[in-house]
Amino acid sequence: MSANKHSTHIGWVDPDDAPELTHAFFEAADEFKGPQLIKRGRPKAEKVLTRITIRLAPEVVEQFKASGPGWQTRMNAALADWLKTHKPGELS
């Protein structure tokens, strides 16, 4: 048994005393198709991005952050656009 799962202690003996199966119970239940457990959550992306650590000028980061949610995606798009007309070793 997984360490993350809580033990489901049965506090009843007679099946007529069993707790009611609510909508919340079914929402939290594992889903199976045959013997296959269906995974929940966000599906895997077609194109997985690489996580890196990078140091940038604070004013550059502030401007991208000020543009709101999705700023990292926009920063990636700006770098990709720059690479269309420049080489990675080039500075201007």
C-alpha positions as CSV (number, residue, x, y, z in Angstrom):
1,M,0.0,0.0,0.0
2,S,1.2,3.5,-0.8
3,A,2.4,5.7,2.0
4,N,0.3,8.5,0.7
5,K,-3.0,6.6,0.9
6,H,-4.9,6.6,4.2
7,S,-6.2,3.4,5.6
8,T,-9.9,3.0,5.1
9,H,-10.9,1.6,8.4
10,I,-14.3,0.0,8.3
11,G,-16.5,1.2,11.2
12,W,-19.4,-1.0,10.3
13,V,-20.1,-4.7,10.2
14,D,-23.7,-5.0,8.8
15,P,-23.8,-4.0,5.0
16,D,-27.1,-2.2,5.8
17,D,-25.1,0.2,8.0
18,A,-22.6,1.0,5.3
19,P,-22.1,4.7,4.6
20,E,-23.9,6.3,1.7
21,L,-21.8,6.5,-1.5
22,T,-21.8,10.2,-2.3
23,H,-20.7,12.2,-5.3
24,A,-17.6,13.2,-3.4
25,F,-16.7,9.5,-2.9
26,F,-16.9,8.7,-6.6
27,E,-14.9,11.9,-7.5
28,A,-12.0,10.7,-5.3
29,A,-12.2,7.0,-6.4
30,D,-9.6,5.4,-8.7
31,E,-10.8,4.8,-12.2
32,F,-10.0,1.6,-14.0
33,K,-10.7,0.4,-17.6
34,G,-10.3,-3.3,-17.2
35,P,-7.1,-3.9,-15.2
36,Q,-5.6,-0.5,-16.4
37,L,-5.6,2.3,-13.8
38,I,-6.5,5.6,-15.5
39,K,-4.2,8.4,-14.4
40,R,-5.7,11.7,-13.4
41,G,-4.3,15.2,-13.6
42,R,-2.7,17.2,-16.4
43,P,-1.9,15.0,-19.5
44,K,1.7,14.8,-20.6
45,A,2.7,17.6,-22.9
46,E,3.6,16.7,-26.5
47,K,6.7,18.9,-26.3
48,V,8.4,18.7,-22.9
49,L,10.4,21.8,-21.9
50,T,13.8,21.7,-20.3
51,R,14.1,23.1,-16.8
52,I,17.2,25.3,-16.4
53,T,18.6,27.9,-14.0
54,I,19.5,31.2,-15.6
55,R,20.6,34.6,-14.3
56,L,19.0,37.6,-16.0
57,A,19.0,41.4,-15.4
58,P,16.4,42.3,-12.8
59,E,14.8,44.9,-15.2
60,V,14.4,42.3,-17.9
61,V,12.6,39.9,-15.5
62,E,10.5,42.7,-14.0
63,Q,9.2,43.7,-17.5
64,F,8.2,40.2,-18.4
65,K,6.6,39.5,-15.0
66,A,4.7,42.8,-15.2
67,S,3.1,41.5,-18.4
68,G,1.1,39.1,-16.3
69,P,0.6,35.3,-16.1
70,G,2.4,33.4,-18.9
71,W,5.5,35.6,-18.7
72,Q,7.9,32.7,-18.9
73,T,6.2,31.5,-22.1
74,R,6.4,34.9,-23.6
75,M,10.1,35.1,-22.6
76,N,10.7,31.8,-24.3
77,A,8.9,33.1,-27.4
78,A,11.0,36.2,-27.4
79,L,14.2,34.1,-27.3
80,A,12.9,31.8,-30.1
81,D,12.1,34.9,-32.2
82,W,15.6,36.3,-31.6
83,L,17.1,33.0,-32.8
84,K,15.4,33.4,-36.1
85,T,17.7,36.2,-37.1
86,H,20.7,35.6,-34.9
87,K,23.1,32.9,-33.9
88,P,23.4,31.8,-30.2
89,G,27.1,33.1,-30.0
90,E,26.1,36.5,-31.4
91,L,25.5,39.4,-29.0
92,S,23.9,42.1,-31.2
